[in-house]
Amino acid sequence: MSLTQILLQPKTAGRPLAFFASLNRFTCLALLTFQSIHAAEPIPAEDKVWVMGSDRDYPPYQFLDGADRPIGFDVDVARAAAEVMGLKITIRTDAWKTLRQDLENQRLDGVVGMFYSADRTRNVNFTSPYLQLHHHLFVPRGSTFQRLEDLTAARLVVQNSDLMHDRWSAQGASVTAVPSLSEALLGLEAGQFDAALIPYLQGLYLIRQNHIANVIPVGEPLFPTQKCIALAKGHPELLGQFNEGLTIIKASGRYDEIYDHWFGITAPSTADETLRVYLAWDIAFLASVAVLGVLGVIQFRQRTRRLSQEIEHQRKIALHDPLTGLGNRLLLLERFEQARAGARRHQYRIALLLIDLDGFKTVNDRLGHHAGDRILCSVAQQLRQAVRDTDTVVRNGGDEFIILLNELPDEQPSAAVADKILRHLDTLSEPLLEGIPLGASIGIALYPTHGKELESLIRKADRAMYHCKANGKNRYGVCPSEAG
């Protein structure tokens, strides 16, 4: 049953549309099949069966159906991404706390869906995000607790080992952790707790599913969080394949089909139910209801489309620097994993260029930070022009940038790009810079020569960059022994 079914519970009004809904679903499946054929060349399946974990009580994302089979939005996304890449997976269900412990201790290969956080990257690897959610404060009706600031005096409840548990425990706050969000909401209704932090749509779903009448969401959306597939450390090829699989199912429309199934319009009723409705209603009433139903479907689709657009907008915000529009470290990690998977299959090299501006402190000191921001935007534009569309440029903070060059036959193209960047900066057309020299020191690290992990390459490139600064600035060098 979809989230819209749970929230809205339409009865007979949607049934005359069964034929149209079935036709629409058939059309989507046909298009999906055609698109999937052209999406990517299949990757040979490995003999290994990867064991993925799924929460047994986290609907509608991960839960068990009436036959104790794992289902949900996260489950379907992970299965679809694995399928297009030829990966064999089996899904093991358990309580979330147990799954997380087993993943971090490498007793599981992965978990079908987990919220990203920087702290969690120490113990697990994350794919690129496929969904963004916001949490809300849920309280009993009439509660005086309406904002985060009020929670210092509240009996707060969260799911054991979930993202909110991590966040509040790290702050030293007093919270109660329960095995599932359903238990948290039922505890709110029973007066055992004062407030809970729960993803908004999921909270509404569980309130309806558990027939809870006395608990409501309050305040503004909180904590935008990215949902990813989480994998145990030590499987970089698996991470690259899941990232590629997610890209393929989004491009082919398969992801949208899964999203519509769980969060879209109501599924059609069976033929027998539809026949009984037709026999019970007279023709005139049926026609009028059909018209209203079509309008309702259009409205639901418009809402779904707006929600998808908002998710994509929030994802763009999460992956990009607000000043320059370049990517950030999270986008760099996503692109690196994709590039590394391709490099391993086709024996390419990857180059990472760490760029630190020379003379930018003088710009800020003489002209102020507003002018400095303008200069950074101009530099960002020059960096984009120095690379291919398939390469990635990110701002690493302050006046530091990182460029990821993929699909290189050897290290020569990286030196050519570094030289081009220095020439572009030397001739930067910016009136504010008159009389202020601006250059860059560039450190270069190569995959797999200098490292196979992103953080290792960044450290090596950083070392090469500082070697350049110590030897006259406004130059580039390759890491580490070759720098100079």
N, C-alpha and C positions, 0 to 999 in steps of 0.2 A: 504493500500500500504506500502511495506517495505521500510526501509531506503535505502537499495541498489537500489530499484526501483527508488526512488526519485533522488539519486545521479547519477546513471548510465543510467537510462532510456533506457534499451535495447528494441528494437522493435521486429522484426520478428525472429532474430537469436535464441532466446530462445524458440520459440513456438514448434518446432518439439520435444522438450524434455518434453512436457506436460505429456505424458504417464509415462515417467520415474520419473518425479517429483511427479506425483500422486501416483505411486507405492511406492516411497520412503516415502511419507507422510503417506500412509496407514500402511506401515511397522512400522514406528515410533509410530503411534497411538496404534498399536497392542501390541508392546513391552511395551509402557507406561502403557496400561491397565493391562498387566500381572505383571509388576513390582509393580504397585500401590497396587495390591492385597496383595503382600508380604511385602510392605514397613512398615506398622505399623497397629496395631489394631485400628479400628475406635473409635473415642471418641464421645460419645453421644452428639448430637446437643442440644444447649440450646434454650429455647423459645425466648430469647432476640434477636432482630435484631440490629446489630451494625451498626451505621451510619458512613461511611468513606467518607472523602472529596477527590475530584480530581480536579486539575486545569483544567479549560475549554480551556486553550490555551497554552499548553506546549508540543507540538508534538515533537517526536513520543512517548513520555513517558506518557503524560496525555492530552487528548483533546477530542473534540466532533466530531462525524462523521456527515454525511449529514443529519441524522435523529435526531441529538442532543442527541445521546447516548454516555456515557463516554466510551472511548476506549484508548488503548495505552499499552506500555510495563509494566509500573508500575501497571496499572489497572489489567492486566492479571495475573501478579505475585501475587498481593494481593488476587485476586479471587481464584487462584489455591491453595494458602496456606490456605485460609479459607475453601475451599471445602474439602480438605483432612482431615481437623480437625473437620468437621461437623459444622462449624460456619456459621451463617446466617448474611450476610452483605448486605447493600444497599448503593449505591454510590450517593453522592450529589456533583454537580459541582458548581464552583464559581470562582471568581478571587482569585489568590494566597494569596493576603494580607488578604482578608476576611476569607479564609479557615484557615490561620495560627492563626488569632485572635480567631476564633471560637474554634480551637483545644486547644489553651492555656487557654481559659476561659471555657473549658469543655462543649461547646455547640455542639461539634463533638466528637465521640469516637476515631477517628483516621484519618490519611491522608495516601493514598495509597503509596506515595513515598516522602521522604524528605531527604535532605542532613544532615548527622550527623555533629554536632559541640558540643564541651563541654559546650558552653554557652546555647545552646538550651536544654540541659538535665535538666536545672533548671525548665523548664516549661512543657516538654513532655518526654515521654519514647521512646526509640528507640529499634527496634528489631536488631538482628544481621544483618550486611550489606549484601546485595545481588548483588551489582554492584558498581564498582569504575569508576569514570569519571575524566577527566582533563578539566580545563577551558583553553581558549585561548583568546588572545587579538585580537579582530576584528576591523579593521580600513578601511577607504576608500582607494582605490588604490592610490599609490603615497604619502601616508601620511608619515610625518616625525616621527610619534609616532610608535616606533617599540618595545619598552621594557616597563616593569613595571616602571622603573626609570623615564620614560618620562611622566608618567601620572600626575605628580604634576601640569603641565601646561595644561593638556588636559581637555576638556569637556567630562567627563566620564558618561556613561549611564549604568544602571543596571535594573534588574527587581525588582519591589517594594517588599520588605520584603524577598527577596531570600538570599542565603548564601553570595553572593558578596556584597549585600547591607549591611548585617550585618557587614561583615569584614571591608569595607571601612568607614562606619559610625562610627564604634568603633575607627578607627584611626583618626577621625575628618576630613577626606577628604571631599571635595566638590563633590558630585555626584548628578545626576538626576535620579530619580526612575520612571519608567513607568510600566503600568500594565502587559505587556507581552514582551517577547524577540523579537517577530516579530516587535513590535513597535520600539524597540531599534535599530534593523537592518535597518528598513525603515527610522528611524531618521538619522542614519549614512549616508545612501545613499542620503538623502535630504540635508545633510550638517548641520543639527541641532546639531550634536555631533561629537566629534573627535575619540572616542574609546568606545568599549563595552567589557565586560568580560562575555563570554558565553561558556558553555560546547562545546567542539570541534565538535563532530559529530552532535549535535543538531544545532549548528550554520550553518553547511553545509546543513543540511536538510532544515532549514528555508530559507536560501538563494535561494535554488532551488525552494522551494515551492512558495516563493513570487516573483520569477523572478528578483532577485536583482543581478545586474551585476557589481556593482562598489564597493563591500565590500569583503574583504579577511581576512583570519586569518594570523597573523604574529608571529614570535618569537617561543619560546619553550613552551611545555605544562606546565601549571601552576596549583597549588593548587589541588593535588589529593584529591578527596572527596569521601566519602562512602555514598551510597544511601541506606536508610532503610525504613521500614514502621514505621511511627510515631504514637504513641498512647497517649491519654490523661492520665494524672496522675490518679492513683487510680484504675487501672485495671490490677494488676499483673498477674492474671490468663489468661487474654486475651493476654498479652505480651508473656507469656510462650507458649500459644497455637500457636500464629503466628510464634514464633521462631521454634517450632517443625514442623509446617507446611512448613516453608522455607527449613528446613533440609530434609524433606521427598521429596519435589518436586525436589530438587537438586539431591538426591540419586536416584530417580526413572527415571530421564531424562525429567520430565515435564518442568523443568526450561529451559533446553537446547532447547526444542521444542518451547517454548515461545520466547526465544532469537532468534532462527533461523527465526521465523515468522516475527519479527520486524527488525532484522538486518542481516538476512541471504540471501540466494539466491532468485532470482526472482520467484514469484509464477507462476504456470502454467496458460496458457491461456484457454479460454473456448473451448468446442469441435467444435462449429461452426466456431470460428476464426481459429482454427487449420486446419479444413477442407478447408477453403478458401485459406489458405497458401499452403496446399498440392496441390490444384487444380491450383494455380497460378505458382508454381515453377516446373521446370522440375526435374526428378528424380536425375540426376547427381548433380545438384546444391544443391538439398535438402540433398543428402548424405554428401557432403563436409561441408555444414553448420552444419549438425548434429555432425560431428566429432569435428568441432571447438567449437560447443556448449558444448559437453561433456568435452572438455579441459577447457572451461571457467568455467563450474560448479565445476570441480575439483579445479581449482584455487581459486574460491570464497570460497569453503569449507575449503581449506587450510588457507586462510586469516581469515575466521571466527574462525577456531580452534586456530590459533596463537593469535587472539584477546582474545579468552576465556582464553587461557593459561596466557596471559599477565595480564588479569583482576585478575585471581586467584593468580598470582605472586604478584601483587600490594596489593591484600587483605592480603596475608601472611605478607608482609612487614609492613602493617598498624597495624597488630594485634600482632606482635612479637618484642621482644627486640633485636636490632642488635648485641649486644655483646655476650649474652649467648644463643640466640636462643629460650629462654623461651617466653611465652606469655606476654602481657602487660595488663594494666588495662582495655582496651577496650575488649580484649579477655576474661578477667575475668568476666566482666559484661555479655557478651554473654553466657558464660558457667553457670554462676550463675542463669540467668533467665531460662535456660533449666533445670538445676538441681532443681530449686524451683518448676517448674511446675510438674516434676515427683514426688517430695517429697510430694506435696499436694495431688496428686492422690493416692499415695501408702503409705502415712504416714511414710515416711523416715525422717531421720534427715540429715542435712548438717553441716559440720564443716569447719570453716575458721581458718587457722593457719597463724599468722603473725610472721615472723622470722626476727630478727635483729641480725647480726653477732656481737659477742663480740671479741674485739681485732683487728678488721679489720683496724682501724685507725693506729695502730702500723705497720701493714703491709705496708700501703701506705707511712707512714713517713720514715720507714727504707729502704724499697725496691723500692719505686717509684710506680707511677700509672700503668705503663706497667705490672709490676709484680702483682699489685693489680687486674688488669683485668684478668690475668691468673688465679688467685686464685678464683675470682668470677665465672669463667667458670667451674672450678673444683667443686666448691660448687653446682653450678646449676646441674651438672651431678649427684652428690650425692643425691640431692633432688629428681631428677627424679627416681632414683633407690629406693627411700624410699616409693614410692606410687604406686598405680595401674595405668594401662594405661588409665583407665576411669576417673582418677582424673586430676586436672589441677594445674600446677605450673607456677607462673608468677613472673617476677622481678618487684618490686614496685618502683624501683629507688635506686641508691646508693648501699648499702649493705643490702637492705631490700627485702624480698621475701614474697609471699603469696601462700599458698596451699589451694585448694578447694577440700574437700573430700565429695563425694556425695553417696547417697543410704546407709546411716549408720543406723543400728538398734538402736544404743544408742551412748553415748559419749565415750565409752571405746576405740573403734578403733582410735579415734583422739589422745588419750593419748599414745597409742602404737606407732603411727606414729611419734609423737613428740619425744618419747624416742629413736626411731630408728634413727631419724635425729641427735640427740645429740651424739649417739654412732658413727655414720658415720663421723661426723665432728671431733670427738675426735681421730679417727684413719685415718684421711685424709692423703693419700699418696701423699705428695707434698713436694719435696726437698726444695723449697723456704721457707717453713714454719719452717725449723729447728730452734728451740730455740724460736719460736714465738707461744704462745698458741692461738688457735682459737676455739671459741665456739659459742653458740647462745642463745639468750633469745627468748622464743616462747610464744606468747599469743594465747589462743584458745577461739573462740566464736562459739556458736551453733545456728543453725536455727531449729525450731522457738523459742527456749528457750530464747535467748538473743536478738533477733531482727528478723524482716522479710524483711528488705531491706539491700542491700549490704553495703552501706555506714555506716549504723548503726552497722552492724557486724564488719566492719573494725575498727570503733572507739572503740568498746568494746574489740576487740582483741588487739588493740594498748594499751589500758589501762592495760590489763592483762600483756602484754609484758613489759611495763615499771615497773609494780609491781615486775616482775621477776628480772629486772636489779637492782632495789633498794634493793633486798634481796639476792644478791650474784652472779647474772648472771649465764649463762650456765645451765638454767633450764626452765621448762615450767609451765604454770598455766592457769586455766580456768577462764574466765571472769564472773563478776568482783569480786563478793564477795567471790567466791571460789578460787581466785588466791592466791597462796602462796605456 
